[in-house]
Amino acid sequence: MEVSRIRALRGPNLWSRHTAIEAIVRCVTLESDLARLPEFETRLRARFPEIGALQPIGSDAHIPMAHALELVALELQAHAGCPVTFSRTTQTVEPGVYQVVIEYSEEAVGRAALDYALALCLAAANDTPFDAQHALNELRNLDEDIRLGPSTGSIVEAAIKRGIPYRRLTAGSMVQFGWGSKQRRILAAETDTTSAVAEAIAQDKDLTKKLLNAAGVPVPFGRPVTNAEDAWTAAREIGCAVAVKPQFGNQGKGVAVNLETREQVIAAYHAAAKISTPVIVERYITGHDFRLLVVGKTLVAAARRDPPHVFGDGEHSIRQLVDIVNSDSRRGDGHATALSKIRLDEIALATLSTQGYTADSIPEIGARVTLRNNANLSTGGSATDVTDDVHPELAARAIDAAQMIGLDICGVDVLCNSVHQPLEEQGGGIVEVNAAPGLRMHLAPSFGKPRDVGAAVINMMFADGEDGRIPVVAVAGTNGKTTTVRLTAHLLTHSGLRVGMTNSDGVYIEKQRIDTGDCSGPKSARNVLFHPEVDAAVLETARGGVLREGLAFDRCNVAIVTNIGIGDHLGLNFINTTEELAVVKRVIVENLAPGGVAVLNAADPVVVKMASACPGNVTFFAQDRQNPVISTHCARGLRVLFTDDQHIVAREGEFEQRIALADIPLTRNGSIGFQIENAMGAIGAAWGLGLDWNIIRLGLNDFINDAQTAPGRFNVFDYRGATLIADYGHNPDAILALVAAIDQIPAQRRHVVISGAGDRRDEDIRQQTEILGAAFDNVILYQDQCQRGRADGEVLALLRQGLTNASRAQQVSEINGEFNAIDHALSQVQPGDVCLILIDQVEEALAHIAGRINEK
């Protein structure tokens, strides 16, 4: 068994809405059926007992080894703690070759699980050892290393519940919620409105105390010091037990409390100075350690934090007791788990010494041994939820502290005897405020009620009813996609929206091209959705990107499918028929938002079938008003677009709008059928998004389809009395549509310049010249700049074969190079002729044509 072409499908895809790993698996013929390996399942289960049944009970169907690989990869992830449930194995047209798809929650874990699954299956087949427990441990560790921590994860989960899309921007905790101009971003528990100045203040404990004191918020008396002796001097000035902490620090690092002797203060100073200098010496406030979480202007959670401790059993040393506590699965080394492991570091050893212990002491049964005087969870402390007990005046003080510092999310550390009373009544105080506070003590407290603080953060960032989404229009099909995208974007621009657009020419933001080349894939679409100045997105969604990576979005508001043509990349990626191609193209229809609209070509039976997969509404369009699909849909009072008396008619029940084709320059007074269909697709999208009809009419009327605004899309030029048409048509259906359009243009003689893309089937390349040979008098062949896997001359030979039985072509030439072929054609045209130039290097060829036209 061999695994090749592994792909990460990072969005909704051909197989499901889940992110997934897709692999091509080739099985040796004799081993492809597990029935030929009767010991395989027994050996597999001996190495990985947790795996489920390889097939339903009672079934004796053929089971390929690839199916076992699929199940093992899925269940390795599941037993490692990953929330995955979907997998699938599909046989291709090649014997022994399968497509295996396995859901993942973290891409790196999914890839690693596939590698382990392959090794495990081969071990079972060859009866060699495999350590499944080691594999599970490695997957768990990898998952813990790369998945979002509990704080960021809780915010993401809250966003998902609200229907807000998200995407991780880094391997860390930087996450974007929403799209375009509606987007917001977080870094752990900081938002994009968290002030850098406020964060800097919060990191400076001395400045924080000064500002809080100015606001009348109780804080402990103290001051910064720069050496150990000054620390002891400050402690004597305070005149009671003190706390020593770094002036700049977090997570309780270097903090020591309840210090009374010179030795304690000196030792604590040196520990704190390792974190930062100066060091703060301040009055130690007796009482419990509480963390109050303020989000916006609301106290959303509160917890009492207890220092890390163990209880003696009369048998084990403190070191052993710590190991026992740390073996709790809820405790980890970082922040990915509910609790952190207790540290036996310098501060812990010093704390033990004040109690008369060392790490190797064996405390008596029931004795409580404190490992630290501060209660941060990051140093092994525990938390008890007290949210419902907080006195309103104490809550107000915490909110005042957050507002004074300027933090929209703030962890306020309070020392006091009880949260039932105001701070002033019990001599308590606020000892610290924290930017980017950890949320896990509130999400999963050791004791008490969990609090959905992630939802509080999301609700602060997005008002009720907001989901961070902008209108997204996805356009798929064989021909007409780019023109439909451009026209749709033009209509949305007329409505006052800043539009981001992707197509096979580039990426555009407000008509400014920011990237060039074929940008119809998910990477370019994501770039548009990332852009903060985009109010709406119109995205050409090509077959290749869907197969390679899936969609860039979870759902769209409008899905337009123009047509499914013959010869569009058939024979590639196991897509061999138009029906199979349609399954790929309909992914945008399947992932339509609730209440969204699919705009479908009623004249294409394969496209019509997509309506059954649509979770939203369907608008059908076709030129023929008598089309049975149009008639039936219209009779049901549903939305249709058709032509009648040189008008495009939009009808829904009793509602009707008529737009004269003469007012849509794109259609050249209704003479170009495929442009009428492209206009219908764009009108259907604008209608679905609720645009005003006056805006739609205006946009249709002033849309210019020239080489600057729509390069390579039926660009018309006048050359010395002859009509030149430059187009990027590159499949039989596109050629048929072009011939039908050119038939409407009077001509003395017709010329065509053509090459062929090498990544098409032989019959598709031949069919193009079969069509052209029946419609043009003069055929000029040239070889594409990129043969896409073909040998030199191979495509030209196929094009010549297509002309073998040409019924009209009287003259056939072969010219080396695209620009030479164009020049050759221009040297032969006469006034009144029509010349169709099927260009390959779109911009370069258009520039060359423009240069020839401008010659005197």
C-alpha positions in Angstrom: 0.0 0.0 0.0 1.4 3.4 -1.1 0.1 6.8 -0.1 0.6 9.8 -2.4 -0.7 13.3 -3.2 -1.8 14.2 0.3 -3.9 17.4 0.4 -5.3 19.4 3.3 -8.9 20.5 2.5 -9.1 23.5 4.7 -12.7 24.4 4.0 -16.0 22.9 2.7 -15.1 20.5 -0.1 -16.2 17.8 -2.4 -16.6 15.3 0.4 -18.0 17.3 3.3 -18.1 20.5 5.3 -15.4 19.3 7.5 -11.7 20.1 7.2 -10.0 16.9 6.1 -6.9 15.2 4.8 -7.3 13.7 1.3 -4.9 11.1 0.1 -4.5 8.9 -3.0 -3.9 5.3 -1.9 -2.6 2.7 -4.2 -3.0 -0.9 -3.1 -1.2 -3.9 -4.5 -3.8 -6.1 -6.3 -3.5 -9.2 -4.1 -3.6 -7.1 -0.9 -6.3 -4.7 -1.9 -9.0 -7.0 -0.5 -8.7 -7.8 3.2 -10.4 -11.1 2.6 -7.1 -12.2 1.2 -5.5 -11.4 4.5 -7.6 -13.2 7.0 -5.2 -12.5 9.9 -5.0 -8.8 9.2 -7.9 -7.6 11.3 -6.8 -9.8 14.3 -3.3 -8.5 14.0 -4.5 -4.9 13.7 -6.8 -5.2 16.7 -3.9 -6.8 18.7 -1.8 -3.6 18.1 -4.7 -1.2 18.4 -7.5 -2.7 20.4 -9.6 0.5 20.5 -10.4 0.4 16.7 -14.0 -0.3 15.8 -15.3 -2.9 13.3 -13.8 -2.7 9.8 -17.2 -3.3 8.3 -20.8 -3.6 9.6 -21.7 -6.9 11.3 -22.9 -9.5 8.9 -21.4 -7.8 5.8 -19.1 -9.7 3.5 -18.5 -6.9 1.1 -15.1 -6.2 -0.5 -12.9 -4.2 1.9 -9.8 -2.6 0.5 -6.7 -2.0 2.7 -7.3 1.7 2.0 -10.5 1.5 4.1 -8.6 0.1 7.0 -6.2 3.0 6.6 -9.1 5.4 6.7 -10.6 4.0 9.9 -7.2 3.7 11.7 -6.3 7.3 10.9 -9.7 8.6 12.1 -9.7 6.5 15.3 -6.1 7.4 16.2 -7.2 11.0 16.2 -10.4 10.3 18.1 -8.6 8.3 20.8 -6.0 11.0 21.1 -8.7 13.4 22.1 -9.5 15.1 18.7 -13.2 15.8 17.9 -13.3 14.0 14.6 -16.1 11.8 13.2 -16.0 11.8 9.4 -14.0 9.7 7.0 -14.6 8.1 3.6 -12.9 5.8 1.1 -13.8 5.9 -2.6 -12.5 3.8 -5.4 -11.3 5.6 -8.5 -11.5 4.5 -12.1 -8.0 3.1 -11.7 -8.0 -0.4 -10.3 -6.5 -0.5 -6.8 -6.4 3.2 -6.5 -8.6 4.9 -3.8 -9.3 8.4 -2.5 -9.2 8.4 1.3 -10.6 11.3 3.2 -10.2 11.8 7.0 -11.5 14.6 9.0 -9.0 16.6 11.1 -9.4 19.3 13.8 -5.7 20.3 13.6 -4.0 19.8 10.2 -0.6 18.7 11.6 -2.3 16.1 13.8 -4.3 14.8 10.8 -1.2 14.4 8.7 0.7 12.7 11.5 -2.3 10.3 12.2 -2.3 9.3 8.5 1.5 8.5 8.8 0.9 6.4 11.9 -2.1 4.7 10.4 -0.1 3.6 7.4 2.7 2.3 9.6 0.1 0.4 11.7 -1.6 -1.2 8.8 1.7 -2.3 7.3 2.7 -3.7 10.6 -0.5 -5.7 10.8 -0.1 -6.9 7.3 3.5 -7.9 7.8 3.1 -9.1 11.4 5.7 -6.6 12.7 5.6 -4.6 16.0 3.8 -1.3 16.3 3.5 0.8 19.5 0.0 2.3 19.3 0.2 3.8 22.7 3.3 5.7 21.7 1.5 6.9 18.6 -1.5 8.1 20.7 0.8 9.9 23.1 2.6 11.6 20.3 -0.6 12.7 18.7 -2.0 14.0 22.0 1.2 16.0 22.7 1.2 17.4 19.1 -2.5 18.3 19.5 -1.9 20.0 22.8 1.1 21.9 21.4 -0.7 23.4 18.4 -4.4 23.7 19.2 -5.7 26.9 20.7 -5.4 27.2 24.5 -8.5 27.3 26.7 -8.7 31.0 26.9 -8.6 31.6 23.1 -10.5 28.4 22.5 -13.4 29.5 24.6 -13.7 32.7 22.6 -13.6 30.8 19.3 -16.3 28.4 20.6 -18.5 31.3 21.5 -18.0 32.8 18.0 -19.0 29.5 16.4 -22.2 29.4 18.5 -23.0 32.9 17.2 -22.3 31.9 13.6 -19.3 34.1 13.4 -16.6 32.8 11.0 -13.1 32.6 12.3 -9.6 31.8 11.1 -6.3 31.4 12.9 -3.8 33.9 11.6 -0.8 32.4 13.3 0.3 29.1 14.9 -0.3 30.9 18.2 -3.4 32.6 19.5 -3.9 35.3 16.9 -7.5 34.8 15.5 -9.6 36.7 13.1 -13.4 36.8 13.5 -15.6 37.8 10.7 -14.6 39.1 7.2 -13.6 42.2 5.5 -14.8 45.5 7.1 -16.8 43.5 9.7 -13.7 41.6 11.0 -12.3 41.7 14.5 -9.1 40.1 15.8 -7.9 38.8 19.1 -4.6 37.6 20.5 -5.4 35.3 23.4 -7.6 37.4 25.7 -6.7 40.7 24.1 -8.8 42.3 21.4 -7.9 44.6 18.5 -9.2 47.5 20.6 -7.0 46.7 23.6 -4.7 49.7 23.8 -1.0 49.1 23.7 -0.7 52.0 26.2 -3.2 50.3 28.5 -1.2 47.1 28.2 2.0 48.9 29.0 0.5 50.5 32.1 -0.8 47.1 33.3 2.7 45.6 33.0 4.1 48.4 35.2 2.8 47.5 38.6 4.0 50.8 40.2 2.3 53.0 37.6 -0.8 50.9 37.9 -0.9 51.5 41.6 -0.5 55.2 41.2 -3.3 55.5 38.7 -5.7 53.3 40.8 -4.9 55.3 43.9 -5.7 58.5 42.0 -9.1 56.9 41.1 -9.8 56.2 44.7 -9.3 52.4 44.3 -7.8 50.8 47.4 -4.2 49.6 46.7 -1.4 48.4 49.1 1.2 50.9 50.2 4.7 50.3 48.9 7.4 51.4 46.4 9.9 50.1 43.9 13.4 49.2 44.9 16.6 48.5 43.0 18.7 46.4 45.3 18.3 43.9 48.1 19.2 46.3 51.0 16.7 48.9 49.7 14.1 46.1 49.6 14.6 45.5 53.3 14.6 49.3 54.0 11.2 49.5 52.2 9.9 46.6 54.2 10.8 48.3 57.5 9.2 51.5 56.3 6.0 49.6 55.7 6.3 48.1 59.2 4.4 44.8 58.7 4.5 41.7 56.5 5.3 42.6 52.9 4.9 41.2 49.4 7.8 41.3 46.9 7.1 41.2 43.2 8.8 42.2 39.9 7.6 45.6 38.7 7.2 44.1 35.2 5.9 40.5 35.2 3.0 38.2 34.8 1.6 34.8 35.8 2.8 35.2 39.4 6.4 34.7 38.3 8.9 35.9 41.0 6.1 36.9 43.5 6.6 36.1 47.2 4.2 37.2 49.9 3.8 37.4 53.7 7.5 38.1 54.3 8.6 39.4 57.6 12.3 38.7 58.1 15.3 40.3 56.4 16.4 36.9 55.0 13.0 36.3 53.5 12.9 39.8 51.9 16.5 39.5 50.5 15.8 36.1 49.0 12.5 37.2 47.5 14.2 40.3 46.0 16.8 38.2 44.2 14.1 35.9 42.9 12.0 38.8 41.6 15.0 40.6 40.1 15.5 37.6 37.8 12.2 38.5 36.2 12.6 42.3 36.1 14.0 45.3 37.9 12.9 47.4 39.7 11.2 45.2 42.2 8.1 46.3 44.1 7.9 45.9 47.9 4.4 46.6 49.3 2.2 45.9 52.3 1.0 42.3 52.4 -2.7 42.4 52.6 -4.1 39.4 54.5 -7.0 37.5 53.2 -7.9 35.4 50.2 -6.6 35.9 46.7 -9.4 36.7 44.2 -9.4 37.2 40.5 -12.2 39.3 39.1 -12.7 39.3 35.3 -14.0 42.5 33.8 -15.1 42.5 30.1 -16.1 45.9 28.7 -17.8 47.6 31.7 -19.2 44.4 33.3 -17.9 42.0 35.9 -18.5 38.6 34.2 -16.7 36.2 36.5 -14.8 35.9 39.9 -12.8 33.1 41.4 -11.0 32.6 44.7 -7.5 31.3 44.0 -5.8 29.0 46.5 -2.0 28.5 46.6 -0.6 25.2 45.4 -0.5 22.7 48.3 -0.5 19.1 49.2 -1.8 17.1 52.2 0.5 14.8 54.2 -0.3 11.1 54.4 2.5 10.0 56.7 4.1 7.9 54.0 5.2 10.0 51.1 7.7 12.9 50.9 6.5 16.3 49.8 8.3 15.7 46.5 6.4 12.5 46.0 3.1 14.1 47.0 3.7 16.8 44.4 4.3 14.1 41.8 1.0 12.4 42.8 -1.0 15.7 42.5 0.7 16.5 39.2 -0.4 13.1 37.8 -3.9 14.5 37.7 -4.9 14.6 34.0 -6.3 18.1 34.5 -2.8 19.4 35.2 -0.3 20.1 32.4 3.0 21.9 31.9 1.5 24.8 30.0 -1.9 26.5 29.8 -3.7 24.1 27.6 -5.2 22.1 30.5 -7.6 23.2 33.2 -4.8 23.3 35.9 -1.1 23.7 35.8 1.4 21.4 37.5 2.9 22.4 40.9 6.5 23.6 40.6 9.2 22.6 43.1 11.3 25.6 42.3 13.4 28.1 44.3 10.3 29.9 45.6 8.5 26.7 46.6 11.6 25.5 48.5 11.8 28.8 50.3 8.1 28.6 51.2 8.6 25.0 52.5 11.5 26.2 54.7 9.3 28.7 56.5 7.1 25.8 57.5 10.0 23.7 58.7 10.0 21.4 55.7 12.3 20.4 52.8 11.2 18.7 49.6 12.1 15.3 51.1 10.2 15.8 54.4 7.3 13.4 55.1 4.5 15.4 56.6 2.1 13.8 59.0 -1.4 12.6 58.0 -3.7 15.5 57.3 -1.0 18.2 57.4 -1.5 21.0 54.8 1.7 21.9 53.2 1.8 25.1 51.1 4.2 25.2 48.2 3.7 28.9 47.4 2.1 31.9 49.1 0.7 33.3 45.8 -2.2 31.6 44.2 -1.7 31.9 40.5 -3.0 28.9 38.5 0.1 29.1 36.3 2.2 28.0 39.3 -0.1 25.2 40.3 -2.9 26.9 42.3 -6.6 26.0 42.2 -9.7 28.1 41.7 -13.2 28.2 43.2 -15.9 30.2 41.4 -17.5 33.0 43.6 -19.1 35.1 40.8 -22.5 35.1 42.4 -21.1 36.3 45.8 -19.4 39.5 44.7 -20.7 42.6 46.5 -21.9 45.3 44.0 -19.5 47.9 45.4 -16.5 45.5 45.1 -17.5 44.8 41.5 -17.7 48.5 40.8 -14.2 48.9 42.2 -12.9 46.2 39.8 -14.7 47.9 36.9 -13.2 51.3 37.9 -9.7 49.7 37.9 -10.2 48.3 34.4 -11.5 51.6 33.1 -8.7 53.6 34.7 -6.1 51.5 33.1 -8.0 51.4 29.8 -8.4 47.7 29.3 -11.5 46.2 27.6 -10.6 42.8 29.0 -9.0 43.0 32.4 -8.1 40.5 35.2 -8.3 42.3 38.5 -6.4 40.7 41.4 -7.9 41.4 44.8 -6.7 40.5 48.3 -9.5 40.6 50.9 -11.2 38.4 53.5 -14.4 38.1 51.6 -16.1 39.2 48.4 -19.3 39.7 50.3 -18.2 43.1 51.5 -16.7 46.3 49.9 -12.9 46.5 50.0 -12.9 49.6 52.2 -14.8 47.8 55.0 -12.3 45.0 55.3 -9.0 46.6 54.6 -8.6 44.8 51.3 -7.1 46.1 48.1 -6.4 45.6 44.4 -2.9 44.4 44.1 -2.6 44.0 40.3 -4.5 44.3 37.0 -3.8 42.1 34.0 -4.0 42.6 30.3 -4.7 39.3 28.4 -5.9 37.5 31.6 -6.1 33.7 31.6 -9.7 32.6 31.4 -9.3 28.9 32.4 -10.0 29.4 36.1 -13.4 30.7 35.1 -14.0 28.2 32.3 -13.1 25.1 34.4 -12.8 26.1 38.1 -11.5 23.4 40.4 -14.7 23.9 42.4 -18.0 25.7 41.6 -19.8 26.8 38.5 -18.1 27.2 35.1 -18.6 30.6 33.5 -19.0 31.2 29.8 -16.5 34.1 29.7 -15.7 33.4 26.0 -19.3 34.4 25.2 -18.9 37.6 27.2 -15.8 38.5 25.1 -17.6 37.8 21.8 -20.7 39.7 22.9 -18.6 42.7 23.7 -16.9 42.5 20.2 -20.1 41.9 18.2 -23.5 43.4 19.1 -26.6 41.3 19.2 -27.6 40.2 15.7 -24.1 40.8 14.2 -22.2 37.9 12.8 -19.1 39.6 11.4 -20.1 38.6 7.8 -20.1 40.6 4.6 -22.1 39.5 1.6 -20.2 36.8 -0.3 -21.1 35.9 -3.9 -19.4 32.7 -5.3 -19.4 32.1 -9.0 -18.6 28.7 -10.6 -19.2 27.1 -14.0 -17.3 26.4 -17.2 -17.7 29.6 -19.2 -18.7 33.1 -18.3 -17.4 33.1 -14.7 -15.1 36.1 -15.0 -17.5 38.3 -16.8 -20.3 37.4 -14.3 -17.9 38.2 -11.4 -16.9 41.5 -12.9 -20.5 42.6 -13.6 -21.7 41.5 -10.2 -18.9 43.4 -8.5 -19.8 46.4 -10.6 -23.4 46.3 -9.5 -22.4 46.0 -5.8 -20.0 48.9 -6.2 -22.9 51.0 -7.6 -24.8 50.3 -4.4 -22.1 52.0 -2.4 -20.2 48.9 -1.2 -16.4 48.6 -1.3 -16.0 45.4 -3.3 -13.3 42.8 -3.2 -13.2 40.5 -6.3 -11.2 37.5 -7.4 -11.1 36.0 -10.9 -8.7 34.5 -13.4 -7.1 37.8 -14.0 -6.2 38.8 -10.4 -7.4 40.1 -7.1 -9.1 43.5 -7.0 -10.0 45.7 -4.0 -12.2 48.6 -5.0 -11.2 48.1 -8.7 -7.5 48.3 -7.8 -5.7 45.1 -8.7 -3.5 43.9 -5.9 -2.5 40.6 -7.4 -2.1 39.2 -10.9 -2.5 35.9 -12.6 -5.2 33.2 -12.2 -6.6 34.1 -8.7 -9.7 32.0 -8.8 -8.6 29.7 -5.9 -9.1 29.7 -2.1 -5.9 31.6 -1.3 -6.9 34.6 -3.2 -10.4 34.5 -1.8 -9.1 34.4 1.7 -7.0 37.5 0.9 -10.1 39.3 0.0 -11.9 38.2 3.1 -8.9 39.3 5.2 -8.9 42.8 3.8 -10.3 45.3 6.2 -11.7 47.6 3.5 -14.0 45.1 1.8 -17.8 45.4 2.4 -18.7 42.7 -0.1 -16.8 39.9 -1.9 -17.4 38.4 -5.3 -15.3 35.3 -5.8 -14.7 33.3 -8.9 -14.5 29.7 -7.6 -12.6 27.4 -9.9 -12.7 23.6 -9.9 -9.0 23.3 -9.2 -9.1 25.2 -5.9 -12.1 23.3 -4.7 -10.4 20.0 -5.3 -7.0 21.2 -4.0 -8.1 22.9 -0.8 -11.8 23.3 -0.5 -13.6 26.7 -0.2 -12.1 29.7 1.5 -15.4 30.4 3.3 -17.9 28.3 5.3 -20.9 29.6 3.4 -21.9 32.2 0.8 -24.9 34.4 0.4 -25.2 33.9 -3.4 -24.0 31.0 -5.5 -24.0 31.4 -9.2 -23.4 28.5 -11.6 -23.2 29.7 -15.2 -23.0 26.3 -17.0 -21.2 23.0 -17.0 -19.4 22.6 -20.3 -17.8 19.8 -22.2 -14.1 19.4 -22.0 -13.3 21.6 -19.0 -10.4 19.8 -17.4 -12.1 16.4 -17.7 -9.7 13.5 -17.2 -7.9 15.3 -14.4 -8.0 14.5 -10.7 -10.3 11.6 -11.3 -13.0 13.9 -12.8 -14.0 12.2 -16.0 -17.6 13.2 -16.8 -19.6 16.4 -16.8 -21.7 14.9 -14.0 -18.6 14.4 -11.8 -17.5 17.9 -12.7 -20.9 19.2 -11.6 -20.5 17.6 -8.2 -17.3 19.7 -7.7 -19.0 22.9 -9.0 -22.1 22.5 -6.8 -20.0 22.7 -3.6 -20.8 26.4 -3.5 -24.5 25.6 -3.8 -24.3 23.1 -1.0 -22.6 25.6 1.2 -25.1 28.4 0.8 -26.1 30.4 3.9 -29.7 29.9 5.3 -31.8 32.3 3.3 -29.2 32.6 0.6 -29.8 32.3 -3.1 -28.5 29.9 -5.8 -28.6 31.5 -9.3 -28.7 28.5 -11.7 -28.8 28.2 -15.5 -32.1 26.5 -16.3 -30.9 25.7 -19.8 -28.2 23.4 -18.5 -29.8 20.1 -17.2 -26.7 19.3 -15.1 -26.9 22.7 -13.4 -30.6 22.4 -12.9 -30.0 19.2 -10.8 -28.0 21.3 -8.3 -31.2 22.8 -7.1 -31.9 19.7 -5.1 -28.7 20.2 -3.1 -29.5 23.9 -2.3 -30.3 24.7 1.4 -31.6 28.1 0.4 -33.6 29.6 -2.4 -33.2 29.1 -6.1 -33.4 31.7 -8.9 -33.4 30.1 -12.4 -32.4 31.9 -15.5 -32.6 31.1 -19.2 -33.1 33.0 -22.4 -36.0 30.9 -23.5 -39.1 31.9 -21.5 -40.7 28.6 -22.6 -38.0 26.6 -20.9 -39.9 24.0 -18.8 -37.8 24.7 -15.7 -38.4 28.4 -16.0 -42.2 27.8 -16.6 -42.5 25.5 -13.7 -40.5 27.7 -11.3 -42.5 30.8 -12.4 -45.8 29.0 -12.0 -44.8 28.3 -8.4 -44.3 32.0 -7.8 -40.6 31.7 -7.5 -37.8 33.8 -8.9 -36.9 33.5 -12.6 -35.0 35.5 -15.2 -35.7 35.1 -19.0 -35.8 37.1 -22.2 -39.0 38.5 -23.8 -39.3 41.0 -26.6 -35.6 42.1 -26.4 -35.9 42.5 -22.6 -34.5 40.6 -19.6 -37.5 39.9 -17.4 -37.2 39.3 -13.6 -40.3 37.8 -12.2 -41.5 36.5 -8.8 -45.2 35.9 -8.4 -46.9 39.2 -9.3 -43.6 41.1 -9.2 -41.9 41.9 -12.5 -39.0 44.0 -13.7 -38.1 44.5 -17.4 -34.7 45.7 -18.5 -34.1 46.4 -22.2 -31.2 44.5 -23.8 -30.4 47.7 -25.6 -29.7 49.2 -22.2 -27.1 46.5 -21.5 -24.1 47.3 -23.7 -22.5 44.0 -22.6 -25.0 42.1 -24.8 -24.4 44.3 -27.9 -28.1 44.9 -28.3 -28.9 41.3 -27.4 -26.8 39.8 -30.2 -24.4 37.9 -27.9 -26.3 35.1 -26.3 -23.7 34.1 -23.7 -23.4 37.7 -22.5 -27.1 37.8 -22.0 -26.7 34.8 -19.7 -23.8 36.4 -17.9 -25.9 39.5 -17.3 -28.8 37.3 -16.0 -26.4 35.6 -13.5 -25.3 39.0 -12.2 -28.8 40.4 -12.0 -29.9 37.3 -10.1 -27.1 37.9 -7.6 -28.0 41.5 -7.2 -31.6 40.7 -6.8 -30.8 38.0 -4.2 -28.8 40.6 -2.2 -31.7 43.0 -2.2 -30.1 45.8 -4.4 -32.4 48.5 -5.6 -33.5 48.0 -9.2 -32.6 51.5 -10.2 -29.0 50.7 -9.1 -29.1 47.5 -11.0 -30.2 49.2 -14.2 -27.6 51.9 -13.8 -24.9 49.4 -13.3 -25.9 47.3 -16.3 -26.0 50.4 -18.5 -22.5 51.7 -17.7 -20.6 48.4 -17.4 -17.9 48.5 -20.1 -16.6 45.2 -21.4 -13.3 46.3 -23.0 -9.7 45.1 -22.7 -9.2 47.2 -19.6 -12.2 46.2 -17.6 -12.7 42.7 -18.8 -9.5 41.5 -20.6 -9.9 38.5 -22.8 -13.7 38.5 -22.6 -15.1 39.2 -26.1 -13.1 42.4 -26.5 -14.0 44.0 -29.8 -11.6 46.2 -31.8 -11.8 48.0 -35.2 -8.7 47.4 -37.3 -8.7 49.2 -40.7 -12.3 48.5 -41.3 -12.2 44.9 -40.0 -13.7 43.7 -36.7 -11.3 42.0 -34.4 -12.5 40.0 -31.4 -10.1 38.8 -28.7 -11.3 36.1 -26.3 -9.8 33.6 -23.9 -12.2 30.8 -24.9 -10.4 27.5 -24.4 -12.9 24.7 -24.5 -15.5 23.4 -27.0 -18.5 25.0 -25.2 -16.8 28.4 -25.2 -16.0 28.0 -28.9 -19.6 27.1 -29.7 -20.8 30.2 -27.9 -18.3 32.4 -29.6 -19.3 31.0 -33.1 -22.9 31.7 -32.3 -22.1 35.3 -31.3 -19.9 35.9 -34.4 -22.7 34.5 -36.6 -24.6 37.7 -35.7 -21.8 39.9 -37.1 -21.9 40.4 -40.9 -18.5 39.5 -42.5 -17.0 39.3 -45.9 -14.5 36.7 -44.7 -13.9 35.1 -41.3 -10.5 34.5 -39.8 -9.6 32.7 -36.6 -6.3 32.4 -34.6 -6.2 29.5 -32.2 -4.0 27.3 -30.1 -4.9 24.7 -27.5 -4.3 24.1 -23.8 -2.3 20.9 -23.3 -4.1 19.9 -20.1 -7.3 19.0 -22.0 -8.3 15.6 -23.4 -7.3 14.8 -27.0 -10.9 14.8 -28.1 -11.6 18.2 -26.5 -8.6 19.8 -28.4 -9.7 18.2 -31.7 -13.3 19.3 -31.2 -12.4 23.0 -31.0 -11.0 23.0 -34.5 -13.9 20.8 -35.7 -16.2 23.6 -34.7 -14.0 26.4 -36.0 -13.4 24.6 -39.4 -17.1 24.7 -40.1 -17.4 28.4 -39.2 -14.3 30.2 -40.5 -12.6 30.6 -43.9 -9.1 31.1 -42.7 -7.7 29.1 -39.7 -4.3 30.1 -38.2 -2.8 27.7 -35.7 -0.1 28.5 -33.2 1.6 26.7 -30.3 0.7 27.8 -26.8 3.6 29.3 -24.7 3.0 26.6 -22.1 2.2 23.1 -23.3 1.1 21.9 -19.9 2.7 18.5 -20.0 2.5 18.0 -23.8 5.5 17.6 -26.1 6.2 20.3 -28.7 3.9 19.9 -31.7 1.5 17.5 -30.0 -1.3 20.0 -29.5 -0.8 21.4 -33.0 -1.2 17.9 -34.4 -4.5 17.4 -32.6 -5.7 20.8 -33.8 -4.9 19.7 -37.4 -6.7 16.5 -36.9 -9.8 18.4 -35.9 -9.7 20.3 -39.3 -9.5 17.1 -41.3 -13.2 17.3 -42.3 -13.6 21.0 -42.1 -16.6 22.0 -44.2 -15.7 25.7 -44.6 -12.0 26.4 -43.8 -10.3 27.1 -47.1 -6.9 28.1 -45.8 -5.0 26.7 -42.8 -1.7 28.1 -41.6 0.7 27.1 -38.8 2.7 30.0 -37.3 5.4 29.8 -34.6 4.4 32.0 -31.6 1.2 33.7 -30.5 2.2 37.2 -31.5 3.5 36.1 -34.9 0.2 34.4 -35.5 -1.7 37.6 -34.6 0.5 39.6 -37.0 -0.1 37.0 -39.7 -3.8 37.3 -39.3 -3.8 41.1 -39.3 -1.8 41.0 -42.5 -4.6 39.1 -44.2 -7.8 40.8 -43.0 -9.6 43.2 -45.3 -12.2 45.8 -44.5 -15.5 44.1 -43.7 -13.8 40.9 -42.4 -14.1 39.4 -38.9 -11.2 38.0 -37.1 -11.5 36.0 -33.9 -8.2 35.8 -31.9 -8.2 33.1 -29.2 -5.5 34.5 -27.0 -3.3 32.6 -24.5 -1.1 35.3 -22.8 -4.1 37.5 -22.2 -2.6 40.9 -21.2 0.5 40.6 -23.4 -1.6 39.6 -26.5 -4.1 42.4 -25.9 -1.3 44.9 -25.6 0.2 43.6 -28.8 -3.1 44.0 -30.6 -3.5 47.5 -29.2 0.0 48.3 -30.5 -0.8 47.1 -34.0 -4.1 49.1 -34.0 -2.3 52.3 -33.0 0.2 51.9 -35.8 -0.2 54.5 -38.5 
